């Protein structure tokens, strides 16, 4: 393999879902892939996302909320949007970029007690892990083998 596949996760604010996806992909994909995340807006890193990732041993506290980088989009092999807003507002991608959409609930919009909200973050975290693992398993069979 000459080049690591570059995966770019996008959501609205790059504060929760895309940050968790980046964390999972780095953890599960190791040095076989290059991973980045960004948002159509930059809302800052959500402390609840940091906390639920820490529960599973993944530290994303050093991540920063970033805006979409046109250079990264053009270099990416895969652009994966994690919400409808990002899917609708994502800039055009070159023909070589494979676009995927994983519509995920926004845990930052959860209501109820603190435990209810944390549980929603955990559910989204676990859903992202499953999707990232499935994606990487498919990638291994097609590109990384």
Secondary structure, 3 states (H helix, E strand, C coil): CCCCEEEEEEECCCCCHHHHHHHHHHHHHHHHEEEEEEECCCCCCCHHHHHHHHHCCCCCCCCCCCECCHHHHHHCCEEEECCHHHHHHCCCCCCCCEEEECCCCCHHHCCCCHHHHHHHHHHHHHHHHHHHHHHHHHHHHHHHC
